[in-house]
Amino acid sequence: MSAEIVAITKEVLAGDTALANKILALNNAHAQALSWLDRDRLRYLVAEAFFAGRVGGVDGLLIAFDQNSKRAGSWRRPGPCS
């Protein structure tokens, strides 16, 4: 496993279907905690992100948003910490 962090862009996702499928598989394996993504929604989130990156092949994934982005705060779900 490589610990290298590699940036992801919407252009990378559009050109590398295998990578997009791996990212979707990782995300959707944890959809109950995150939320289900399809290819279009993944591209949208990556395009809006302050930073999007993966670790190794796709051993980990980070999509971070600026506090002032259109996405800021919209990910929160009702629950005990809300």
PDB file with one MODEL, atoms N, CA, C and O in Angstrom:
MODEL        1
ATOM      1  N   MET A   1       0.839  -1.181   0.000  1.00  0.00           N
ATOM      2  CA  MET A   1       0.000   0.000   0.000  1.00  0.00           C
ATOM      3  C   MET A   1       0.878   1.236   0.000  1.00  0.00           C
ATOM      4  O   MET A   1       1.782   1.363   0.826  1.00  0.00           O
ATOM      5  N   SER A   2       0.618   2.134  -0.912  1.00  0.00           N
ATOM      6  CA  SER A   2       1.336   3.394  -0.993  1.00  0.00           C
ATOM      7  C   SER A   2       0.651   4.430  -0.116  1.00  0.00           C
ATOM      8  O   SER A   2      -0.578   4.499  -0.086  1.00  0.00           O
ATOM      9  N   ALA A   3       1.428   5.235   0.597  1.00  0.00           N
ATOM     10  CA  ALA A   3       0.874   6.293   1.436  1.00  0.00           C
ATOM     11  C   ALA A   3       0.834   7.621   0.690  1.00  0.00           C
ATOM     12  O   ALA A   3       0.511   8.653   1.280  1.00  0.00           O
ATOM     13  N   GLU A   4       1.155   7.605  -0.585  1.00  0.00           N
ATOM     14  CA  GLU A   4       1.167   8.827  -1.372  1.00  0.00           C
ATOM     15  C   GLU A   4      -0.252   9.371  -1.538  1.00  0.00           C
ATOM     16  O   GLU A   4      -1.183   8.627  -1.849  1.00  0.00           O
ATOM     17  N   ILE A   5      -0.400  10.679  -1.325  1.00  0.00           N
ATOM     18  CA  ILE A   5      -1.686  11.349  -1.545  1.00  0.00           C
ATOM     19  C   ILE A   5      -1.671  11.949  -2.941  1.00  0.00           C
ATOM     20  O   ILE A   5      -0.784  12.730  -3.286  1.00  0.00           O
ATOM     21  N   VAL A   6      -2.669  11.574  -3.742  1.00  0.00           N
ATOM     22  CA  VAL A   6      -2.747  12.000  -5.129  1.00  0.00           C
ATOM     23  C   VAL A   6      -4.022  12.825  -5.308  1.00  0.00           C
ATOM     24  O   VAL A   6      -5.112  12.370  -4.961  1.00  0.00           O
ATOM     25  N   ALA A   7      -3.888  14.029  -5.847  1.00  0.00           N
ATOM     26  CA  ALA A   7      -5.050  14.888  -6.079  1.00  0.00           C
ATOM     27  C   ALA A   7      -5.962  14.272  -7.134  1.00  0.00           C
ATOM     28  O   ALA A   7      -5.509  13.606  -8.065  1.00  0.00           O
ATOM     29  N   ILE A   8      -7.254  14.513  -6.962  1.00  0.00           N
ATOM     30  CA  ILE A   8      -8.266  14.057  -7.913  1.00  0.00           C
ATOM     31  C   ILE A   8      -8.966  15.293  -8.465  1.00  0.00           C
ATOM     32  O   ILE A   8      -9.317  16.200  -7.710  1.00  0.00           O
ATOM     33  N   THR A   9      -9.167  15.330  -9.761  1.00  0.00           N
ATOM     34  CA  THR A   9      -9.923  16.409 -10.396  1.00  0.00           C
ATOM     35  C   THR A   9     -11.062  15.810 -11.210  1.00  0.00           C
ATOM     36  O   THR A   9     -11.074  14.610 -11.482  1.00  0.00           O
ATOM     37  N   LYS A  10     -12.010  16.640 -11.594  1.00  0.00           N
ATOM     38  CA  LYS A  10     -13.118  16.135 -12.421  1.00  0.00           C
ATOM     39  C   LYS A  10     -12.608  15.653 -13.766  1.00  0.00           C
ATOM     40  O   LYS A  10     -13.188  14.742 -14.357  1.00  0.00           O
ATOM     41  N   GLU A  11     -11.532  16.251 -14.258  1.00  0.00           N
ATOM     42  CA  GLU A  11     -10.947  15.819 -15.524  1.00  0.00           C
ATOM     43  C   GLU A  11     -10.317  14.430 -15.395  1.00  0.00           C
ATOM     44  O   GLU A  11     -10.434  13.600 -16.296  1.00  0.00           O
ATOM     45  N   VAL A  12      -9.654  14.190 -14.271  1.00  0.00           N
ATOM     46  CA  VAL A  12      -9.071  12.874 -14.021  1.00  0.00           C
ATOM     47  C   VAL A  12     -10.181  11.825 -13.975  1.00  0.00           C
ATOM     48  O   VAL A  12     -10.055  10.756 -14.572  1.00  0.00           O
ATOM     49  N   LEU A  13     -11.262  12.132 -13.271  1.00  0.00           N
ATOM     50  CA  LEU A  13     -12.373  11.180 -13.167  1.00  0.00           C
ATOM     51  C   LEU A  13     -13.003  10.895 -14.525  1.00  0.00           C
ATOM     52  O   LEU A  13     -13.359   9.755 -14.825  1.00  0.00           O
ATOM     53  N   ALA A  14     -13.140  11.944 -15.351  1.00  0.00           N
ATOM     54  CA  ALA A  14     -13.746  11.763 -16.671  1.00  0.00           C
ATOM     55  C   ALA A  14     -12.869  10.898 -17.568  1.00  0.00           C
ATOM     56  O   ALA A  14     -13.380  10.165 -18.415  1.00  0.00           O
ATOM     57  N   GLY A  15     -11.552  10.977 -17.388  1.00  0.00           N
ATOM     58  CA  GLY A  15     -10.632  10.242 -18.247  1.00  0.00           C
ATOM     59  C   GLY A  15     -10.226   8.870 -17.741  1.00  0.00           C
ATOM     60  O   GLY A  15      -9.623   8.093 -18.481  1.00  0.00           O
ATOM     61  N   ASP A  16     -10.547   8.557 -16.487  1.00  0.00           N
ATOM     62  CA  ASP A  16     -10.116   7.293 -15.890  1.00  0.00           C
ATOM     63  C   ASP A  16     -11.316   6.600 -15.243  1.00  0.00           C
ATOM     64  O   ASP A  16     -11.556   6.739 -14.044  1.00  0.00           O
ATOM     65  N   THR A  17     -12.050   5.866 -16.043  1.00  0.00           N
ATOM     66  CA  THR A  17     -13.255   5.190 -15.575  1.00  0.00           C
ATOM     67  C   THR A  17     -12.948   4.187 -14.470  1.00  0.00           C
ATOM     68  O   THR A  17     -13.718   4.056 -13.518  1.00  0.00           O
ATOM     69  N   ALA A  18     -11.833   3.481 -14.589  1.00  0.00           N
ATOM     70  CA  ALA A  18     -11.468   2.493 -13.569  1.00  0.00           C
ATOM     71  C   ALA A  18     -11.246   3.165 -12.212  1.00  0.00           C
ATOM     72  O   ALA A  18     -11.674   2.640 -11.184  1.00  0.00           O
ATOM     73  N   LEU A  19     -10.585   4.317 -12.203  1.00  0.00           N
ATOM     74  CA  LEU A  19     -10.364   5.053 -10.966  1.00  0.00           C
ATOM     75  C   LEU A  19     -11.695   5.526 -10.393  1.00  0.00           C
ATOM     76  O   LEU A  19     -11.945   5.371  -9.198  1.00  0.00           O
ATOM     77  N   ALA A  20     -12.539   6.095 -11.226  1.00  0.00           N
ATOM     78  CA  ALA A  20     -13.857   6.549 -10.765  1.00  0.00           C
ATOM     79  C   ALA A  20     -14.647   5.392 -10.156  1.00  0.00           C
ATOM     80  O   ALA A  20     -15.298   5.562  -9.125  1.00  0.00           O
ATOM     81  N   ASN A  21     -14.594   4.235 -10.777  1.00  0.00           N
ATOM     82  CA  ASN A  21     -15.308   3.063 -10.258  1.00  0.00           C
ATOM     83  C   ASN A  21     -14.757   2.627  -8.899  1.00  0.00           C
ATOM     84  O   ASN A  21     -15.524   2.236  -8.020  1.00  0.00           O
ATOM     85  N   LYS A  22     -13.433   2.691  -8.720  1.00  0.00           N
ATOM     86  CA  LYS A  22     -12.832   2.330  -7.433  1.00  0.00           C
ATOM     87  C   LYS A  22     -13.259   3.305  -6.340  1.00  0.00           C
ATOM     88  O   LYS A  22     -13.557   2.901  -5.216  1.00  0.00           O
ATOM     89  N   ILE A  23     -13.285   4.594  -6.683  1.00  0.00           N
ATOM     90  CA  ILE A  23     -13.701   5.605  -5.712  1.00  0.00           C
ATOM     91  C   ILE A  23     -15.159   5.408  -5.337  1.00  0.00           C
ATOM     92  O   ILE A  23     -15.513   5.461  -4.159  1.00  0.00           O
ATOM     93  N   LEU A  24     -16.004   5.181  -6.329  1.00  0.00           N
ATOM     94  CA  LEU A  24     -17.419   4.948  -6.058  1.00  0.00           C
ATOM     95  C   LEU A  24     -17.618   3.701  -5.208  1.00  0.00           C
ATOM     96  O   LEU A  24     -18.449   3.696  -4.300  1.00  0.00           O
ATOM     97  N   ALA A  25     -16.863   2.646  -5.492  1.00  0.00           N
ATOM     98  CA  ALA A  25     -16.981   1.413  -4.715  1.00  0.00           C
ATOM     99  C   ALA A  25     -16.589   1.653  -3.254  1.00  0.00           C
ATOM    100  O   ALA A  25     -17.264   1.170  -2.345  1.00  0.00           O
ATOM    101  N   LEU A  26     -15.505   2.395  -3.026  1.00  0.00           N
ATOM    102  CA  LEU A  26     -15.080   2.690  -1.659  1.00  0.00           C
ATOM    103  C   LEU A  26     -16.145   3.521  -0.951  1.00  0.00           C
ATOM    104  O   LEU A  26     -16.550   3.196   0.165  1.00  0.00           O
ATOM    105  N   ASN A  27     -16.592   4.582  -1.591  1.00  0.00           N
ATOM    106  CA  ASN A  27     -17.612   5.435  -0.980  1.00  0.00           C
ATOM    107  C   ASN A  27     -18.894   4.655  -0.699  1.00  0.00           C
ATOM    108  O   ASN A  27     -19.430   4.706   0.408  1.00  0.00           O
ATOM    109  N   ASN A  28     -19.371   3.946  -1.694  1.00  0.00           N
ATOM    110  CA  ASN A  28     -20.673   3.298  -1.572  1.00  0.00           C
ATOM    111  C   ASN A  28     -20.659   2.089  -0.645  1.00  0.00           C
ATOM    112  O   ASN A  28     -21.712   1.650  -0.184  1.00  0.00           O
ATOM    113  N   ALA A  29     -19.472   1.548  -0.366  1.00  0.00           N
ATOM    114  CA  ALA A  29     -19.355   0.500   0.651  1.00  0.00           C
ATOM    115  C   ALA A  29     -19.650   1.066   2.040  1.00  0.00           C
ATOM    116  O   ALA A  29     -19.956   0.323   2.973  1.00  0.00           O
ATOM    117  N   HIS A  30     -19.555   2.386   2.161  1.00  0.00           N
ATOM    118  CA  HIS A  30     -19.806   3.078   3.436  1.00  0.00           C
ATOM    119  C   HIS A  30     -20.947   4.091   3.282  1.00  0.00           C
ATOM    120  O   HIS A  30     -20.976   5.114   3.966  1.00  0.00           O
ATOM    121  N   ALA A  31     -21.867   3.799   2.390  1.00  0.00           N
ATOM    122  CA  ALA A  31     -22.936   4.750   2.049  1.00  0.00           C
ATOM    123  C   ALA A  31     -23.829   5.095   3.228  1.00  0.00           C
ATOM    124  O   ALA A  31     -24.361   6.203   3.282  1.00  0.00           O
ATOM    125  N   GLN A  32     -24.008   4.193   4.161  1.00  0.00           N
ATOM    126  CA  GLN A  32     -24.870   4.494   5.303  1.00  0.00           C
ATOM    127  C   GLN A  32     -24.287   5.645   6.127  1.00  0.00           C
ATOM    128  O   GLN A  32     -25.035   6.478   6.638  1.00  0.00           O
ATOM    129  N   ALA A  33     -22.976   5.697   6.256  1.00  0.00           N
ATOM    130  CA  ALA A  33     -22.325   6.762   7.015  1.00  0.00           C
ATOM    131  C   ALA A  33     -22.059   7.994   6.169  1.00  0.00           C
ATOM    132  O   ALA A  33     -22.025   9.108   6.692  1.00  0.00           O
ATOM    133  N   LEU A  34     -21.870   7.811   4.871  1.00  0.00           N
ATOM    134  CA  LEU A  34     -21.519   8.930   3.994  1.00  0.00           C
ATOM    135  C   LEU A  34     -22.745   9.388   3.208  1.00  0.00           C
ATOM    136  O   LEU A  34     -23.433  10.320   3.624  1.00  0.00           O
ATOM    137  N   SER A  35     -23.010   8.772   2.131  1.00  0.00           N
ATOM    138  CA  SER A  35     -24.205   8.872   1.291  1.00  0.00           C
ATOM    139  C   SER A  35     -23.830   8.266  -0.048  1.00  0.00           C
ATOM    140  O   SER A  35     -22.685   8.359  -0.492  1.00  0.00           O
ATOM    141  N   TRP A  36     -24.803   7.650  -0.676  1.00  0.00           N
ATOM    142  CA  TRP A  36     -24.591   6.965  -1.942  1.00  0.00           C
ATOM    143  C   TRP A  36     -24.221   7.971  -3.010  1.00  0.00           C
ATOM    144  O   TRP A  36     -24.822   9.042  -3.087  1.00  0.00           O
ATOM    145  N   LEU A  37     -23.236   7.641  -3.842  1.00  0.00           N
ATOM    146  CA  LEU A  37     -22.835   8.503  -4.954  1.00  0.00           C
ATOM    147  C   LEU A  37     -22.959   7.755  -6.266  1.00  0.00           C
ATOM    148  O   LEU A  37     -22.709   6.552  -6.343  1.00  0.00           O
ATOM    149  N   ASP A  38     -23.348   8.484  -7.292  1.00  0.00           N
ATOM    150  CA  ASP A  38     -23.215   7.970  -8.654  1.00  0.00           C
ATOM    151  C   ASP A  38     -22.103   8.779  -9.313  1.00  0.00           C
ATOM    152  O   ASP A  38     -21.559   9.702  -8.707  1.00  0.00           O
ATOM    153  N   ARG A  39     -21.772   8.440 -10.527  1.00  0.00           N
ATOM    154  CA  ARG A  39     -20.637   9.081 -11.200  1.00  0.00           C
ATOM    155  C   ARG A  39     -20.820  10.599 -11.338  1.00  0.00           C
ATOM    156  O   ARG A  39     -19.877  11.354 -11.106  1.00  0.00           O
ATOM    157  N   ASP A  40     -22.012  11.047 -11.709  1.00  0.00           N
ATOM    158  CA  ASP A  40     -22.249  12.484 -11.880  1.00  0.00           C
ATOM    159  C   ASP A  40     -22.108  13.248 -10.565  1.00  0.00           C
ATOM    160  O   ASP A  40     -21.520  14.329 -10.531  1.00  0.00           O
ATOM    161  N   ARG A  41     -22.645  12.691  -9.495  1.00  0.00           N
ATOM    162  CA  ARG A  41     -22.554  13.347  -8.185  1.00  0.00           C
ATOM    163  C   ARG A  41     -21.109  13.380  -7.700  1.00  0.00           C
ATOM    164  O   ARG A  41     -20.685  14.372  -7.106  1.00  0.00           O
ATOM    165  N   LEU A  42     -20.356  12.333  -7.938  1.00  0.00           N
ATOM    166  CA  LEU A  42     -18.941  12.316  -7.570  1.00  0.00           C
ATOM    167  C   LEU A  42     -18.190  13.420  -8.310  1.00  0.00           C
ATOM    168  O   LEU A  42     -17.413  14.158  -7.704  1.00  0.00           O
ATOM    169  N   ARG A  43     -18.421  13.533  -9.622  1.00  0.00           N
ATOM    170  CA  ARG A  43     -17.757  14.594 -10.386  1.00  0.00           C
ATOM    171  C   ARG A  43     -18.126  15.975  -9.868  1.00  0.00           C
ATOM    172  O   ARG A  43     -17.270  16.855  -9.775  1.00  0.00           O
ATOM    173  N   TYR A  44     -19.400  16.168  -9.530  1.00  0.00           N
ATOM    174  CA  TYR A  44     -19.843  17.457  -8.994  1.00  0.00           C
ATOM    175  C   TYR A  44     -19.127  17.769  -7.682  1.00  0.00           C
ATOM    176  O   TYR A  44     -18.611  18.873  -7.508  1.00  0.00           O
ATOM    177  N   LEU A  45     -19.091  16.812  -6.764  1.00  0.00           N
ATOM    178  CA  LEU A  45     -18.445  17.041  -5.474  1.00  0.00           C
ATOM    179  C   LEU A  45     -16.960  17.347  -5.633  1.00  0.00           C
ATOM    180  O   LEU A  45     -16.432  18.243  -4.974  1.00  0.00           O
ATOM    181  N   VAL A  46     -16.295  16.607  -6.502  1.00  0.00           N
ATOM    182  CA  VAL A  46     -14.865  16.851  -6.739  1.00  0.00           C
ATOM    183  C   VAL A  46     -14.657  18.242  -7.350  1.00  0.00           C
ATOM    184  O   VAL A  46     -13.714  18.941  -6.980  1.00  0.00           O
ATOM    185  N   ALA A  47     -15.517  18.642  -8.267  1.00  0.00           N
ATOM    186  CA  ALA A  47     -15.396  19.962  -8.898  1.00  0.00           C
ATOM    187  C   ALA A  47     -15.598  21.089  -7.880  1.00  0.00           C
ATOM    188  O   ALA A  47     -14.960  22.136  -7.988  1.00  0.00           O
ATOM    189  N   GLU A  48     -16.474  20.885  -6.898  1.00  0.00           N
ATOM    190  CA  GLU A  48     -16.762  21.906  -5.889  1.00  0.00           C
ATOM    191  C   GLU A  48     -15.785  21.903  -4.721  1.00  0.00           C
ATOM    192  O   GLU A  48     -15.766  22.841  -3.925  1.00  0.00           O
ATOM    193  N   ALA A  49     -14.981  20.862  -4.616  1.00  0.00           N
ATOM    194  CA  ALA A  49     -14.114  20.677  -3.449  1.00  0.00           C
ATOM    195  C   ALA A  49     -12.957  21.671  -3.414  1.00  0.00           C
ATOM    196  O   ALA A  49     -12.440  22.091  -4.449  1.00  0.00           O
ATOM    197  N   PHE A  50     -12.570  22.032  -2.194  1.00  0.00           N
ATOM    198  CA  PHE A  50     -11.336  22.780  -1.973  1.00  0.00           C
ATOM    199  C   PHE A  50     -10.157  21.882  -2.297  1.00  0.00           C
ATOM    200  O   PHE A  50      -9.179  22.309  -2.911  1.00  0.00           O
ATOM    201  N   PHE A  51     -10.267  20.621  -1.872  1.00  0.00           N
ATOM    202  CA  PHE A  51      -9.264  19.609  -2.194  1.00  0.00           C
ATOM    203  C   PHE A  51      -9.945  18.254  -2.254  1.00  0.00           C
ATOM    204  O   PHE A  51     -10.780  17.928  -1.411  1.00  0.00           O
ATOM    205  N   ALA A  52      -9.583  17.474  -3.250  1.00  0.00           N
ATOM    206  CA  ALA A  52     -10.014  16.087  -3.338  1.00  0.00           C
ATOM    207  C   ALA A  52      -8.784  15.245  -3.609  1.00  0.00           C
ATOM    208  O   ALA A  52      -7.986  15.563  -4.491  1.00  0.00           O
ATOM    209  N   GLY A  53      -8.633  14.184  -2.860  1.00  0.00           N
ATOM    210  CA  GLY A  53      -7.461  13.341  -3.050  1.00  0.00           C
ATOM    211  C   GLY A  53      -7.728  11.913  -2.618  1.00  0.00           C
ATOM    212  O   GLY A  53      -8.692  11.613  -1.914  1.00  0.00           O
ATOM    213  N   ARG A  54      -6.839  11.051  -3.066  1.00  0.00           N
ATOM    214  CA  ARG A  54      -6.914   9.638  -2.723  1.00  0.00           C
ATOM    215  C   ARG A  54      -5.566   9.215  -2.172  1.00  0.00           C
ATOM    216  O   ARG A  54      -4.540   9.844  -2.433  1.00  0.00           O
ATOM    217  N   VAL A  55      -5.589   8.147  -1.414  1.00  0.00           N
ATOM    218  CA  VAL A  55      -4.360   7.553  -0.892  1.00  0.00           C
ATOM    219  C   VAL A  55      -4.147   6.247  -1.631  1.00  0.00           C
ATOM    220  O   VAL A  55      -5.041   5.403  -1.701  1.00  0.00           O
ATOM    221  N   GLY A  56      -2.952   6.091  -2.183  1.00  0.00           N
ATOM    222  CA  GLY A  56      -2.628   4.871  -2.902  1.00  0.00           C
ATOM    223  C   GLY A  56      -3.547   4.648  -4.090  1.00  0.00           C
ATOM    224  O   GLY A  56      -3.987   5.594  -4.743  1.00  0.00           O
ATOM    225  N   GLY A  57      -3.835   3.357  -4.362  1.00  0.00           N
ATOM    226  CA  GLY A  57      -4.740   3.020  -5.466  1.00  0.00           C
ATOM    227  C   GLY A  57      -6.097   3.640  -5.242  1.00  0.00           C
ATOM    228  O   GLY A  57      -6.593   4.332  -6.132  1.00  0.00           O
ATOM    229  N   VAL A  58      -6.689   3.442  -4.167  1.00  0.00           N
ATOM    230  CA  VAL A  58      -7.848   4.118  -3.578  1.00  0.00           C
ATOM    231  C   VAL A  58      -8.070   3.424  -2.235  1.00  0.00           C
ATOM    232  O   VAL A  58      -9.124   2.841  -1.977  1.00  0.00           O
ATOM    233  N   ASP A  59      -7.040   3.507  -1.388  1.00  0.00           N
ATOM    234  CA  ASP A  59      -7.123   2.954  -0.040  1.00  0.00           C
ATOM    235  C   ASP A  59      -7.831   3.915   0.900  1.00  0.00           C
ATOM    236  O   ASP A  59      -8.321   3.524   1.959  1.00  0.00           O
ATOM    237  N   GLY A  60      -7.877   5.170   0.499  1.00  0.00           N
ATOM    238  CA  GLY A  60      -8.551   6.208   1.272  1.00  0.00           C
ATOM    239  C   GLY A  60      -8.948   7.341   0.346  1.00  0.00           C
ATOM    240  O   GLY A  60      -8.400   7.491  -0.746  1.00  0.00           O
ATOM    241  N   LEU A  61      -9.899   8.129   0.789  1.00  0.00           N
ATOM    242  CA  LEU A  61     -10.436   9.209  -0.025  1.00  0.00           C
ATOM    243  C   LEU A  61     -10.753  10.395   0.870  1.00  0.00           C
ATOM    244  O   LEU A  61     -11.299  10.227   1.960  1.00  0.00           O
ATOM    245  N   LEU A  62     -10.412  11.590   0.412  1.00  0.00           N
ATOM    246  CA  LEU A  62     -10.741  12.813   1.130  1.00  0.00           C
ATOM    247  C   LEU A  62     -11.316  13.808   0.136  1.00  0.00           C
ATOM    248  O   LEU A  62     -10.712  14.085  -0.901  1.00  0.00           O
ATOM    249  N   ILE A  63     -12.475  14.336   0.456  1.00  0.00           N
ATOM    250  CA  ILE A  63     -13.059  15.436  -0.310  1.00  0.00           C
ATOM    251  C   ILE A  63     -13.364  16.521   0.706  1.00  0.00           C
ATOM    252  O   ILE A  63     -14.248  16.360   1.548  1.00  0.00           O
ATOM    253  N   ALA A  64     -12.629  17.636   0.630  1.00  0.00           N
ATOM    254  CA  ALA A  64     -12.752  18.726   1.599  1.00  0.00           C
ATOM    255  C   ALA A  64     -13.331  19.963   0.926  1.00  0.00           C
ATOM    256  O   ALA A  64     -12.999  20.289  -0.213  1.00  0.00           O
ATOM    257  N   PHE A  65     -14.204  20.640   1.662  1.00  0.00           N
ATOM    258  CA  PHE A  65     -14.857  21.838   1.136  1.00  0.00           C
ATOM    259  C   PHE A  65     -14.471  23.043   1.961  1.00  0.00           C
ATOM    260  O   PHE A  65     -14.288  22.940   3.174  1.00  0.00           O
ATOM    261  N   ASP A  66     -14.347  24.187   1.308  1.00  0.00           N
ATOM    262  CA  ASP A  66     -14.119  25.454   1.974  1.00  0.00           C
ATOM    263  C   ASP A  66     -15.376  25.801   2.766  1.00  0.00           C
ATOM    264  O   ASP A  66     -16.483  25.460   2.351  1.00  0.00           O
ATOM    265  N   GLN A  67     -15.214  26.468   3.888  1.00  0.00           N
ATOM    266  CA  GLN A  67     -16.369  26.819   4.717  1.00  0.00           C
ATOM    267  C   GLN A  67     -17.372  27.715   4.007  1.00  0.00           C
ATOM    268  O   GLN A  67     -18.534  27.773   4.409  1.00  0.00           O
ATOM    269  N   ASN A  68     -16.948  28.415   2.961  1.00  0.00           N
ATOM    270  CA  ASN A  68     -17.836  29.320   2.233  1.00  0.00           C
ATOM    271  C   ASN A  68     -18.359  28.725   0.926  1.00  0.00           C
ATOM    272  O   ASN A  68     -19.020  29.417   0.152  1.00  0.00           O
ATOM    273  N   SER A  69     -18.070  27.461   0.679  1.00  0.00           N
ATOM    274  CA  SER A  69     -18.506  26.841  -0.573  1.00  0.00           C
ATOM    275  C   SER A  69     -20.010  26.603  -0.556  1.00  0.00           C
ATOM    276  O   SER A  69     -20.653  26.672   0.491  1.00  0.00           O
ATOM    277  N   LYS A  70     -20.558  26.321  -1.734  1.00  0.00           N
ATOM    278  CA  LYS A  70     -21.980  25.982  -1.837  1.00  0.00           C
ATOM    279  C   LYS A  70     -22.302  24.752  -1.005  1.00  0.00           C
ATOM    280  O   LYS A  70     -23.433  24.598  -0.544  1.00  0.00           O
ATOM    281  N   ARG A  71     -21.329  23.878  -0.806  1.00  0.00           N
ATOM    282  CA  ARG A  71     -21.535  22.623  -0.074  1.00  0.00           C
ATOM    283  C   ARG A  71     -21.398  22.784   1.435  1.00  0.00           C
ATOM    284  O   ARG A  71     -21.787  21.886   2.182  1.00  0.00           O
ATOM    285  N   ALA A  72     -20.859  23.899   1.896  1.00  0.00           N
ATOM    286  CA  ALA A  72     -20.572  24.048   3.327  1.00  0.00           C
ATOM    287  C   ALA A  72     -21.814  23.798   4.166  1.00  0.00           C
ATOM    288  O   ALA A  72     -22.850  24.435   3.974  1.00  0.00           O
ATOM    289  N   GLY A  73     -21.696  22.870   5.087  1.00  0.00           N
ATOM    290  CA  GLY A  73     -22.782  22.586   6.009  1.00  0.00           C
ATOM    291  C   GLY A  73     -23.856  21.680   5.476  1.00  0.00           C
ATOM    292  O   GLY A  73     -24.684  21.203   6.252  1.00  0.00           O
ATOM    293  N   SER A  74     -23.881  21.420   4.191  1.00  0.00           N
ATOM    294  CA  SER A  74     -24.988  20.637   3.639  1.00  0.00           C
ATOM    295  C   SER A  74     -24.832  19.145   3.862  1.00  0.00           C
ATOM    296  O   SER A  74     -25.765  18.390   3.592  1.00  0.00           O
ATOM    297  N   TRP A  75     -23.690  18.699   4.342  1.00  0.00           N
ATOM    298  CA  TRP A  75     -23.469  17.273   4.548  1.00  0.00           C
ATOM    299  C   TRP A  75     -23.992  16.799   5.899  1.00  0.00           C
ATOM    300  O   TRP A  75     -24.124  15.596   6.122  1.00  0.00           O
ATOM    301  N   ARG A  76     -24.286  17.717   6.787  1.00  0.00           N
ATOM    302  CA  ARG A  76     -24.666  17.309   8.134  1.00  0.00           C
ATOM    303  C   ARG A  76     -26.001  16.589   8.142  1.00  0.00           C
ATOM    304  O   ARG A  76     -26.946  16.989   7.462  1.00  0.00           O
ATOM    305  N   ARG A  77     -26.062  15.531   8.916  1.00  0.00           N
ATOM    306  CA  ARG A  77     -27.295  14.765   9.076  1.00  0.00           C
ATOM    307  C   ARG A  77     -27.801  14.961  10.507  1.00  0.00           C
ATOM    308  O   ARG A  77     -27.004  15.132  11.428  1.00  0.00           O
ATOM    309  N   PRO A  78     -29.108  14.938  10.692  1.00  0.00           N
ATOM    310  CA  PRO A  78     -29.627  15.021  12.059  1.00  0.00           C
ATOM    311  C   PRO A  78     -29.112  13.858  12.890  1.00  0.00           C
ATOM    312  O   PRO A  78     -28.999  12.736  12.396  1.00  0.00           O
ATOM    313  N   GLY A  79     -28.811  14.116  14.107  1.00  0.00           N
ATOM    314  CA  GLY A  79     -28.327  13.065  14.975  1.00  0.00           C
ATOM    315  C   GLY A  79     -27.918  13.629  16.322  1.00  0.00           C
ATOM    316  O   GLY A  79     -28.161  14.804  16.598  1.00  0.00           O
ATOM    317  N   PRO A  80     -27.309  12.825  17.153  1.00  0.00           N
ATOM    318  CA  PRO A  80     -26.986  13.258  18.509  1.00  0.00           C
ATOM    319  C   PRO A  80     -25.986  14.401  18.575  1.00  0.00           C
ATOM    320  O   PRO A  80     -25.944  15.114  19.578  1.00  0.00           O
ATOM    321  N   CYS A  81     -25.175  14.598  17.533  1.00  0.00           N
ATOM    322  CA  CYS A  81     -24.174  15.664  17.552  1.00  0.00           C
ATOM    323  C   CYS A  81     -24.633  16.895  16.783  1.00  0.00           C
ATOM    324  O   CYS A  81     -23.873  17.858  16.675  1.00  0.00           O
ATOM    325  N   SER A  82     -25.834  16.896  16.253  1.00  0.00           N
ATOM    326  CA  SER A  82     -26.332  18.027  15.465  1.00  0.00           C
ATOM    327  C   SER A  82     -26.715  19.188  16.336  1.00  0.00           C
ATOM    328  O   SER A  82     -27.153  20.221  15.830  1.00  0.00           O
TER     329      SER A  82
ENDMDL
END
